[in-house]
Amino acid sequence: MKKVHVKAGGSRDYDVTIGRGVLDRCGELLSPLFGGGKIAVITDTNVAPLYLERLKCSLMRAGYEVCSFAFPAGEQSKNLSTLSDILEFLAESKLSRTDAIVALGGGVVGDISGFAAGCYLRGIKYAQLPTTLLAFVDSAVGGKTAVDLRAGKNLAGLFYPPVAVIADPGCLSTLPGEILADGAAESVKTGVLSGEELFSLVEQGKIMENAERIIELCIDYKAKIVALDEFESGPRRLLNLGHTVGHAIELLSGYSISHGCAVSAGIAIITRAAARLGICCYADCKRIIAALKACSLPTETHFRAPELAEAALSDKKRSGSKITIILPRTIGNCELVEIATSELCGIIEKGLCPLEE
């Protein structure tokens, strides 16, 4: 069992506990943080049949009264309607300010459960129990919570850190290949940002064989970034590499294209654009594209530059007539670049065409 400490500001600090079998020790691990009382487990219809009973047994052994709510799985549920249903469930279950929420699932579950915890009774404690690779390496850590609006992804939300993240890599064994690939996209992204130690693992495409080390390195890198910039006003924005175009792809597809696949295409597009602008060396650009392909991820999209640019204008990184994009220079060296929104279409256009061999 390994622990990574995340600095979120004094009493808001928390630990990420990583280890096989820790799902069955959740009650024991959360008792010192939650105290006594009631716990509401929020999950989805994919995860509930796999892990809900194990989690409930662990929590009840620790003396908790447990209730649970499962909403339909998928990004389409990450909306204000589902958030309202969760809040009504918490109220009907008579959770008080001394009670808590446990988010059991992937990124959608974690994002919407954290948002509910931050809203309900003006804030109650919650813990993240990720079950997907994407949630392990990215969304469960950092305290960003959100739901999607019709205009775009993650446009309503809070910075609201959990009291703990408990990550059991054993949960990866039940992931379908396409869901594992979603997490691989965020792993490649973090490798591009952090450098050779992680990137050399993910570029092999053998994610499951190296899963525990990849998870540990991703969480460690994100913890360091969050400690520097909890509220995403500076270096934490680097974690959005590929996301401006990726979120646009998700929005244009009506969320039929998964987050990981959309981000993968977004990383490829912005990396090719950086190479054509003379910012990223071609050798590293080709390695990044190859790493995405090795993980069975897309590197292209059928959407055109004007519609991608238009959709991206609803992105959170926009500030008036300016938008911040992340451009890789080399593996382990990316930079934030503020551009006029009028420039975005041309930059995307440069990244849509495959590189010459």
Steps between C-alpha positions, in 0.01 A plus 500: 500500500638840397393850593535828312430816698308777321540851638174687458545760772529411871198303617411435135806276445432132436670171416459276197532138614598258222498124543335179389220403738453844658140506378422241768671718764311820424305501824817464704685767297216753502395471867768739631401756234121474502424419861174315559166540331350430161670463161329541164677309223450663159577275202371410153322205345823350360697508824223413749474130403879461522606676819210655693435204730870461585522865590179496705621196695828673581323817615245311707775298670640836609164586657350726233139516391518485120263610225573504128396669177587376150433713191519390134865461395652736247591862431139568402410476872751764604244780506291719727209256492709216646656739750151600612402132537807437717431802722137393545619149590738640763221707650251211496764282668529768770876545473624762743814713503679233705428234236694440178499390136717238331538524121542150357576502128674677217539864408131576455410354839787677673429838340127507570528346849761756603278780368205361698714478814605861458141620450306289749451684832766742370759223509545158656799265495558257216756246385593383151518126423600494133435186296631603155851578382392851398372569852813346658749709302306824469146586602491356854796713610498878519159595634342620174130413484253583226205421277452578132266766364346502153758760396800289599680262731564564871355852490337472846704380792709562810854458624417271790766250612411159643619391842660194341553311176515120527627340181487122457673398172317167523196683364676535163451129433131554419551791259403454135777588254343825389469628859860403572602695189330811639733488799795427276439835326534689828807290585667596170407863565665490843804329350537780243483753783717327758780347294680182402444283809125484447495556123736208435249274679187619322651515151538120508120471503521237776279685746372203701846349538628828649175623653605541862818691417317717245229582755756588766703727267187675366363565848837619626533746211145631541544537877806720442314716249195537727726602791637781282165614362184361659257729318640473146626854465853405391695177437203272570360613166772286338286199594259614227741391225279384212182590685396818315464308174401182685207664676391649167499151344292366791250784469466472121449123526224541757734315738481185289882523477649421840709748696821301461461452125415868453799611710728263310398659170538841664855420615593378151352808331667753728833313485499494119411870502790571738736311267382695196541825693861407575430468874514120542779299341375248242669205673307557824181576311524164325571323832188654654282398204652151507434467874131582450474245220680237712222544756234445228396865513387728216730772369258661255142629487247543222396842634634803312707783644229773491245291691764383751611859558142618543422223749821573689389858566277369781809350667584613856848603383355784297532851646318757290667518159792287621539128561787308656625190319770256606775429248766229547860598427659169593391204709506639853483863390165655411397863520188711542445732206231769495367570152218703351189290446521601133828306473362173631346376175828539312694316770251212501518488120877447521447203729230319304720366222732204570872571507710418200712192554 
